[in-house]
Amino acid sequence: MWRRPALLAFAFLTLSAFTGIEPPILENAVGSGALPPVEKRLPEHPSVVAMDWPWQKPGRHGGDLNMLMARVKDTRLIYVYSYARLVALTPDLKIVPDILESVDETDSRVFTFHLRRGHRWSDGQPFTTEDFRYWWEDMATNPKRYPGGPPPEMLVAGEKPKVEFLDEVTVRYSWSRPNPFFLPMLAGAKPVEIYAPAHYLKQFHPRYTDEATLKQRVEEARQKSWQQLHNRKDNLTEFDNPDLPTLQPWVPVTAPPAERFVFVRNPYFHRVDAGGRQLPYIDRVIMTVADAKIIPAKTGAGESDLQARYLRFDNYTFLTQGAKRNDYRVKLWRTGIGAQMALFPNLTCNDPVWRALNRDVRYRRALSLAIDREELNQVIYYGLATPSNNTLLEASPLWKADYRDRWANFDVREANRLLDAVGLTKRDVNGVRLLPDGRPLEIVVEAAGESTEETDALELIADSWRRIGARLYIRTSQLDVFRNRIFSGETCMSIARGLDDAIATADMSPAEMVPVDQAKYEWPKWGQYHQTMGKDGEPPDMPAAKELLDAYRAWRDATDEQGRAAAWERILTINADQVFTIGTVAGVPQPVVARQSLRNLPAEGLFNYDPGAHFGMYRPDTFWFEAKENGG
C-alpha cells in the first residue's frame, strides 16, 4: 500500500504551534457570537500552505479582487479558479491531498480517503463521509436522479466501484482492475465531485422529506418533479445557487440573472498560512459581466485586478501602453496546449479519394514538411512561440525533442518527393497536382471562424503549399455547423487548437492522442465507435490506430507509474511518426494583467484549463493586496 504524501508543496501540519489569526472582516461576527472563533472553525489538522514557492510570501487579509466575464455562465469559473479539490495539483504537477488529509492507494485499484476531522461546510455543518454516502447512494446510483447510472468517470470497463464508508472520516473506493483516471479526475479543473452537502440536499429528496412537504417545495420552485428541483439545487461546480454550501474559498451571494456577481470568503475554509492566518487572504471576488469584445479595452482602462480570459496575444502591445497609467502590470505566461493551431486530416471522411489520401502517411508528412513554421512564428507571434508538432510541451516530464521536431522541419524538396511517391505526379496547366480521379489537389481547410489568427496562418501555409503543387482554400462556419460537418464526415481537413493537455504526466490520461473520442477531428467516426461501444461510427481499421488502442489499454491496466510512462512513450512515438495531426507552433504567450499591488501571483506561469485550472494551480486563496484596494 502506498500513501499519497501529505508534506509536499502545500504542507499539512497542525495548529498546535500557534494561534489562528482571525480575518478582520469576520471579527464583528465572531464578537457577536454569530460565528465561532477561527480555531473552532478550522479542521483539527488544517492544510497549512508552506509558501515555499519563489513567488510566495505570507500576506495580509482584506480587499476585493475584480474580474471581468463575458457571460453570466462564465462566472462559474470562480469554481475553477478557487481550486479546492479532494486532491490537487501543485505547480510542478504533483497530485497531493488538499480537502483530504491523506490518501492510501493500492495498485491503482483501491483508494482509501481520510477526511480532515472537524472540517465544515461553508454554513458550518460537518463535512463527513455521510456527504460521500449521500452522493453515491441517493444521487449517483439513484436511477431517478441519475437515469444513465453513475458518471462514466466512476466506471472501469463498466464496473462500478465498491464503496465503503468505514467511519465518519474514512471512505474507500475499490475496483477489480486499475483505475488510473480516478485521482487525476478528482484533481481536474472541473471534476466529478463525489460528495454533496447531505444536510442541505435531503430537504429535496423523497427518502428524507415527506411527500406533501416535498410537493410544496417543487411547486414553489416551479419545477415539474423533485428530480428537477434537486438537480437545480445540487451542482457544486456551477456556483449558481447561493444557498448550496461549498468547500471552496469563496461563497456565492448573487443569484443569476445579474451583471455583477459577488463571492465572499468562506469562514470555514480549511487552509491557513504558516502564521495561522485563515485563507483566503482576499475578502471578496467580484465578477462583472461585459461584452467579450470590449474586455481588453476595459482591462486596459484598469477595470480588472486580474485578467487573462478574453485577452489575446495581439492585445499585448495595447495593454502594456496603459499599464503605468492605470496601475497594472502585464506578464506573458506560457500556454499548455500542444499547438496554437493544428491541421486535422479527417481519416474517416466520406469522400473515398480524400479518405485514402488522408490515410497515406507520406501525404501527411509532406504537408507537414511544407509548412514554414518559423515564418509563422515570426510574422504572427514576433518569434515568441516555438515551431512544433502538435504534441506535449517541454514542461511535461514525458517530453522529448523528437516528438516536437519529427517531420516538422521546412523541407519543400522532401515534401515534393513524398507526394511523387504517393503517385500524385500529374499536374494541371497551373502546376497543381491531380488526384487519382483527375480532380486538382485543392485542400479545403474548414474553420470555426472564431479568430483572424487562423486565417492569417492559413494564408501563410497556402503560400508554402503552392510550392508542392497544392492549393489551400478556407471555409468558415459557425462552431456547431463546423463540428457537425466533421463528425458526419463531410469535412476532409479542419483547423483548430491542438492538444488540450500538453503538460501531461504519466499519471494523466493519454486519451487525447488515441481514437476514443468523437470530438477529436482527425478520427471522429473511430472515436464515436468507441464511445458508443460499437453502435455508431466505424471501427479503427489502420494498423497504427489499433496499436494506439493497444498502448492505451496498457496504460489503463498498468499498476505503477513506470508502466504508464512506457505506454505514453509508445503513444507519443506513434503520433509523432504518423503525423495524425499537423502542428504549427506552440507556447504562444498568454497576456496576464494584474493590479500592481496584487501579490503571490507568479511573474512566469502556465495558463491552462486542465490540468492547471487557469489561476487555480497557483492557489488564488493565497493572493493578497499589498495596500488597500477597491475599498478592501
N, C-alpha and C positions, 0 to 999 in steps of 0.2 A: 504494500500500500504506500502511495506517495501523497504527501500533504502539500498543497499549494502553500509556499512560504508566505508568512504574514509580515515579514520585515524586509520589504523591498523599497522601491522609490517612495511610496506613500506608506510610512510605517504605522503599525498598530501597537500602541502602547497603552498604559493605564494612566489615569489621572491622579494616582496616589501621591505623585511627587509635587503637585501644585494645585492651586485652587482655580476653578474655572472663572473666566472673565466674562461678565455679562455684556452683551451688546447694549450700548446706551439707549437705543430706541425701545428696548424692552424693559427698561428699569422701572418705568411707571407701572406697567402691567404686573411686574413682579412685586413691587411695593404694595399694590392694591390687593394682591392675592389672586389676581386673575390668571397669573402664570406662576408655576413653581420656580425657584431659582435654578440657574443653569446647571448646577451639579446634579439636580434631580431630574432634569430634562434629558440628560445625556445617557447613553448606554453605560453599563458598568465598564466596558472596555471600548471607548470610542476609537474611531480612526484618527490617529494623530498624523497630520501631514508634516513630513520631515523637513520640507523646504530645502532639500539638498540639490535641487537643480540650479544651475548657474544663474538663471534669471529670477530666482525666487528669493524673497526675504519676508520676514514677518511684517504684517501690515496693521492697519487701523480699521475700526468699524466705521460705517457710515457712507452716505451718498446714494445717488441714483445713477444707474447705467442706462443711457438712452440708446435705442437702436431703431432702425427703420426696416419695415417689412412691406412687401408689395401687395400682399393679400391677407385677409383675415386668417385664412387657413395656414399661412406661413408662420403665424405666431406660435404654432405648436413646436417650432424649432427651439423654443425655450427648453423643452424636454431634452432635445439633442444636445444643446449647449450645456445644460445643467450637468448631465452625465454622471449621475449617481446610479450605479448598477450593482447587481449581486456580486459580480466580478468585473473588473475594469482594466482597460489597457493603460499602461504608463507610456510616457513619450518615447521610450525605447522599445515599445510594442510587446512588453511583457504583460501577461494576464495575472492579476493579483486580486485577492479578496478586497471588497470595498464595503458594500452593505453587509455582506457576510463577514464573520470574524475569521473563518478558515474553511478550507475545502479539502476533504480526503478523496483521492481518486485512485481507482484500481483498474489497470489495464484499459483505460478509456471506456469502461463499461459501467462501473459503479462509482457514483458521486455522492458523497455524504456532506451535506451543508450544515455548518454550525453558525447559527444566528448569534447576534450580539444580545446578551441578556440585558433586559431593560430598555432596548431600543423601542421607540414610539413613532407612530404616525404623526403627521403634522397637526392633527387635532388632539394629540396627547394620549390616544388609545394604544395599548401594547401591540407591537408587531411581533407575531409569533408564528409557529408552524400552522396554527389554525387558518392563517391567511393563505398558506400554500394548499392546505386541505380544501378550503372553500373553492379556490380557483380550479383545482383538479377535479373534485367530486361534483361540485354544484355548477360549474361552468364548462370546463373543457370536455368532460365526459358526459355531460348532460345533453342529450340529443335535442332538447327543446331550446337550449341556449346555443349550442354548437352543433347544428344539424349535420355538418360534414364530419363530425368527430374532432378529436384533438388537433391542434395545429400540426402541419407536417413536420415542423422543426422538432416535435416531440416524438417522432416515429423513426424507427430504424428498420428499413425494409418492411414497413407496415406494422411493425411490432410496437405496441405501447410500452412505456416503462412500467416497471413495478415501483410503486411509490409508497414509501413507509414513513410514517410520522412517529419518530422514535420517542420524542418528548417535546416540550414546548419550544425548544430551540434547536432541534436536530431533525432534519428530513433527509431521506435517502432516495435517489433515483437509480435504477439499475436496468440494464438491458442484457440480453444474452449475447449480443455482438457489440463491438466497439461503436461508440457514438462520438467521433472526434468533432462533430459540429456543435456539441452542446455548450461547452464553456465559451468558445468564440461567439456563438449566437448570443449568449447572455451578456457578453461584453460589447455588443454591437451598438451602433448609433440608435437603432430603434428595434430592440429585441422583443421577443415574445415575453412579456412579464408573466412569470409563472406563479404569481401571487396576486392577491387582491384584498382590499380592506373589508374583511368579512363583516365586521361590526357595522359598517355603513351599508353594505350592499344587501344584507339579509332582509332589510325592510322592503326590498323589491323582488323577493324570491318567495314562491308559494310554499317552499319547505319550511320557512321560518315566519311567515306572515299569514294571518287568517285571510280567507277568501274575500270577505267583504271589505276589509281594510285595503287589501291589495287592489281590488277592483276600483275602489275610490281613487287610489293613487294613480292608477293607469288613466282614468278618466280626467283627473285634474291635469295631468301632463299631456292630454290629448294624444295618447298613444293607443294602438289597437290591441296590444297584448302586454303581459308582464315581460315577455322576452324583449319586445321593442323598448320598453321602459328601462329594463335592466341594461340593455345594450347602450342606450343613450347615457346612462349614468356611470358605466363601469370601465371606460377606456382610460387607463393610466397614462398612455402616451400622447393623447390628443390635447390635454390641458384645456378642455372646453367646458368643464364642469367645476366651478369654484367650490362646490360642496364636497367633491371627492377628495378624501385625504391622500396625501402623497408622501414619498420619502425623499423627494428632490430638494435642493437647497432653497428654491423659491416656490411660493404657493400662488396660484392664480386668484385674483379677486375680481376680475372683469369677465362677465359672460358675454359671448357674442350675441347679436352683432354690435360692433363698436369700431371706433377708429383709433382708440388709444387703449392699450392693454397693460395693466399693472400687475406685477408679480412681486409679492412681499416675502421677506425672509421666513423660512421655516423655523420656528422656535425650538423644534425637536430634532434638528439636523444632526447627523451622527459624527460629523468631522469637527476637529479642533486643530489649532496650530500648536506648536510645541510649548508656547507660553500659556496655553489654556484658553485662548480666545475661541469662542464658538464660531464656526464658519456658517454661512458665508460672511465675508467682510462687508460686502455691499448690501445695503438695506433693501433696495428695490431695483428691479429691472423693468424698464418701460419700453414697450414696443409700439411705435406709431406707424399706422398704415399709410403708404403713399404710393403713387404710380411708379412702377419699376423704372420707367424712362427718366424720371427726374430724381431718382435716389442718388445717382452720382453727383448731381448738382447740389442737392440738399446736404449730402455728406461734405462736399467741398465748401459749403457755407457754414460748416461747423455744427450741424444739427444732429449728429450722431457721435456718441462717445466710443463706439466700437462697431466697425462695419467692414464686411468683406463681401457678403452676399449682394448680388446685383451690380458689383463693381467688376470691370473687365480690365485686362492689361492695357487696352488703349485709353483707359481713363487715367492712367498713372501720371502723365505729364500735367494734365489739368489739376489733378488732386495735389500734386506737390507745389503747384503755384500758389495755392491758397493755404498751405499748411501753417506757415508762420503767422499769417494774418488771423486765422481762425483757431489757433491754439491746438493743432493736432499734428501728429506725425504719420508718415506713410512708409510702410515697410512692404517688401516683396517677399512673400512666403512661397515655398515650394508647393506644388500640387501633387496629388497622389494617384493620378490617372496614368494609364500605360502609354497613351498618346493623346496629344491635344486634339488631334483628328486622325481617324484611320479610315481606310477604304475597305469595304467588306464585299468581296466577290461572293455572290449567293450560290453556294454549291448545290442548292435544292431549287433553283429557279425553274420555271416551266419550259422556257424555250430550250429545246434539246441541243441546239448548236451551241448556245451560250453556256448551257449547263456543262457540256463536255469540255468546253474551253476553260471555264472557271475551275474545273476539276483537274486540269493539267498543271502540275506543279511548275513546269517550265514556263508557262504563261504567267502564273502568279509571280514567280521570281523575276521574270523580265519586266513586268510592270513596276515592281519594287525597285529594281536596279535603275529604271529610267526616271526616277524621281530625284531631283536635285534638292535634297533636304537642307543642305547648307544655305542654298539660295532662299528657301522658305524661311529658315531661321533668321537670316539677315534682313530680308525685306519686310517680314511681318512682325518679328519679335526682337529686332535690333540685336541679334546674336546672343540673347539671354536664355534661349532654350537649348535643347540637346537633340541633334538628329538621332532618330531612334526607330527601331521596330516598335510594334505595339506589344510591350512585354513588361516585366517587372522593372522597377526603378532601382537605382544603386542603393537606396535606403533599405531595401529588402535584404535580409541575410541570405536569401536564395539567389541573389543576382549574380550573373556572370556577364562579362563584356560581350561574349559571343551571342548571347540572347539578343542584345541590343543591336549588334552590328551585322549579323549574318544576312546576306542578300540585301543589305541596306546602303551599301556604298553606291555612288553615282557612276555607272558604267554603261554608257549607251552601246558601246561595241558588243559587250557580252549580252546585253538585252536583245539586240538585233539577232545575235547568233542563236539565242534560245528560241526566239519567235520563228526563225527559219527552221529550227529543229522540230518545232511543233507542226510545221507544214504550212505556215502562213507565208508562203513565198511569192504568191501572185499579188500584184498591186494594180490599182486603177490609174487613170491618167494623172491624178493628183498625187500619186505616190502613197496612197492609203492601202494598207494590206487588205486582202479579201478573205472573208471567212470561207469555210468549205462549201457553203451553199451559194457563194457569189456575193453575198452582202458585204459592204465595207466594214472594216473594223472600227465602228463608231460606238464608243463606250458611253452609255448614258449613265451618269452617276446621279442618283437621287438623293435629295437632302430635305431636311425638315424646314429649311428656310428660316432658321431662328437667328442666324448671325451672318453678317457680311464677311466675317473671318473665313468661313468655309468657302465662300465664293471666291475670295481673294486667293486662297490656297489652291483651289481647283483651277483657276486661270493660270497660275504658275505651273501646275502639273500638266495642264493641257499643252503648254508651250514645249515642255521637255518630251512629252509623249509623241508629239509630231515627229520627233527625230527617230522614232522607232516605227513610224508608219501607222500610228493610231490617232484617232480623233476623239476628243472628250467633249461631251455635252452635259450640261447641268439641267436637272429637272427638280424644281422645288414644289412642295405641297405642305399642307398642314400636318402637324405631327401625327394625328390619328390616321389620316389617309396614308401618310408615309409608312407608318408601321404596318398597316393592314396590307399594303401592296407588297411589302417584304414578306410578311407571313404567308400570303397567298401564293407567292412565287412569281408575281408579276415583275418584280424588281430584279435586275441582273447584277447591279452593283450599287452600293449606297455609301454615304459618308456620315460618320458620327464620331463621338468621342470614343476613346479607347477603353482599355480595362478600367473598371471602377476601382478595383483593389490592386494597385501595382506595388504595394509595400508589404506584401503578404509574408507571413512566416510559415514554417512547416505545419503549424497547428491550424492555419486558416484554410478554408476550403478552396481547392483549385477549380471549382465548378465552372467559373467563367471561361476557362480555356478548354472545356470538354463539351461535346454535344448533348447537353442535358437540359437546355433551356431554350424555349421558342424565341425568347427576346434577344438571342444572340444572332445578329444579322447575317453571319456567314453560313449558318446551317439551321434556319428556323424550323424546317419540317422535321429534321432529326431531333431537335430539342422538343418539339411538340410530341413526337412519338414517345420519347422518354417520359415526359410529364403526364401524358395520358395513358401510360402503361400499354402502348401499342394500339389504342383505339383510334387515334388520328395521327396524321403526319406520315413519315416514311422512316423505316429502319436504316441506320447508317450502313452504307454498302461500300465504303472505301477502306482499304486496309489501315491507313493511318488513323482514321476516325475510330475504328474498332480498337486499335492499340491505345488510343487516348482513353477510351472507356475502360479498358483493362487496367491501365495505370490508375484511373480514378477509383476503381474498386480496390486496388491495392492500397491506395491512400486511406480509403474509408475503413478498411479492415485492419490497418496497422495498429499495433497496441503501444507504440512508442514514437517519439519524435524522429528518431533515426529512420524508421520505416516510412514515415510520412514524407520526410525530406527526400528520400530516394524516389518515391512516387512523383513528387513535384518535379524532380530533375528530369524524369522521363517525359512528363507533360510539357515542360518548358522547352526541352530539346526538340521534341516533335513539332511544336508550334513554330519555333524559330526556323527549322529546316523546311517545313511545308508551307510557310507564309500563308496561312489560312486568312489572316488579316494583314493589311499593308499599312504599317505605321508611318508617321511623318516626322514629327518632333515631339519630345516630351519635356516635362519640367518647366512649362510656361509659367512664369511667376504670377501669383495672385496678389493684387494690391490689398493690403490690410491697413485700414485707417483707425487710429486710436487717439483718444484725448492725451495730451502731453502728460497729464498728471496720473494717468492710469498705469498701475504697476503690476508686476508679476506676469505680464504678457511677454513672451519671448520675442526678441527682435527678429530672429530667424525661426520659422516654424513650418509645419506641414498643414496645409489647409485641405482636408479630405473628409468626405462624408463618412465612409465606412471602409476600413477602420479609421478612427480618429474623431468622429463626431464634431467636425469642424473645430471650434474652440474647445470642445469638451475635454479632449485628451489633456489639455493644459490646465484643467480644473478652474473654471471661472469663479467658483466659490472662493478661490484664493486671490482673485484680482482685487485691487483696492486703489483708492484715490489718495494721492499724497497730500492734497489740500482739498478743502471742501469744494464740491462741485454740485451744481444744479440743486442747491437747497439741501444737500445731504448733510 
